[in-house]
Amino acid sequence: MHIRSGLVHVLLVPSLLVQAPAAAADPPDPRAIVENSLGMTFARVPPGTFTMGSPEDEPRREGQETAHEVTISRGFLLGRHEVTVGQFSRFVRDTGHRTDAERDGRGAYGIDAAGKIGDMEPQFTWRSPGFEQADDHPVVDVSWNDAQAFCVWLGDREGRRYRLPTEAEWEYACRGGTRTPYQHGDDPEGLAERGNIADATARRRHPAWKIGIRAEDGHVCTAPVGSFKPNAFGLFDMHGNVWEWCDDRYLPGSYTAERQTDPTGPAAGNDRVQRGGGWSSDWPKARSAARIGRDAAGYRGCYLGFRVILVDEERR
């Protein structure tokens, strides 16, 4: 592939200055938004220490969410938004990549007119998940394998390295210095302004749905990226819109109470971690600590996408 270097721009945005996150080791740098040649923007997440997992009294937690102290020793540049349909389309045009859903002929999970997400079907792929999407919507029906291939292509194109976040990096970034179930606090109803999950909007379209918040977020399926309020790190849609692949393998009950630094997850395991909840998820799955999402690397769902880290090799 043709490598074009020097296409990453740093835009200092004083209005996005934030206080150091709770229990952070160092205060964050002035907010720097980095943009690459595809127009993808990345927020610099500062190093720090946080409590990963959830307290035992958090409503609807899983027992495996054992609270433990984690240090993220280096700042990192995380995509402010999920990878979009338009960005993934560019990848496919440049490489001829066929997703797992297209290559094996089994398709993916999609939604029908009645609001049912049934079995995988060949007609459902990232191009047609069962609902309309524009270029600024998060791409869905992509597997962990497809996300990895996107990272390789983007790295070759930019002359930089891109990767999926670890589960610890993802939760640290999602929390943005908070210790509550959600970035805005304890009440899941506040997700109507922070993310896109199952809600009254979706139930009005699909009366058979019984889950979700009472409030309306205005979207039945995916929303254009950045439609909701960002967190303190300048990141959008960390709660809801689409589940997001992480790099880590998943093993149930793999958390321990021991302190950790830059954990990368279990060394073995058949499934990969997904975080954040999606447009069809109930509110417990959108909690910052929730690790309910996990599937094999070839899995693809119409509620599942990803965001990436731009690896800043010079950053210490």
Secondary structure, DSSP 8 states (H G I E B T S, - for coil): -----S--EEEE-GGG-----TT-SS---S-EEEE-TT--EEEEE--EEEEES--TTSTT--TT---EEEEE-S-EEEESS--BHHHHHHHHHHH----HHHHSS--B----TTS---S-BTT-BTTBSSS---TTSB--S--HHHHHHHHHHHHHHHTSEEE---HHHHHHHHHTT--SSBTTBS-GGGGGGT-B-S-HHHHHH-TT---S-SS--S-SS---TT-S---TTS---SSBSSEEEEEEEE-TT---SS-EES----S--SEEEEES--TT--GGGGSTT---EEEETT---TTEE---EEE-TT--
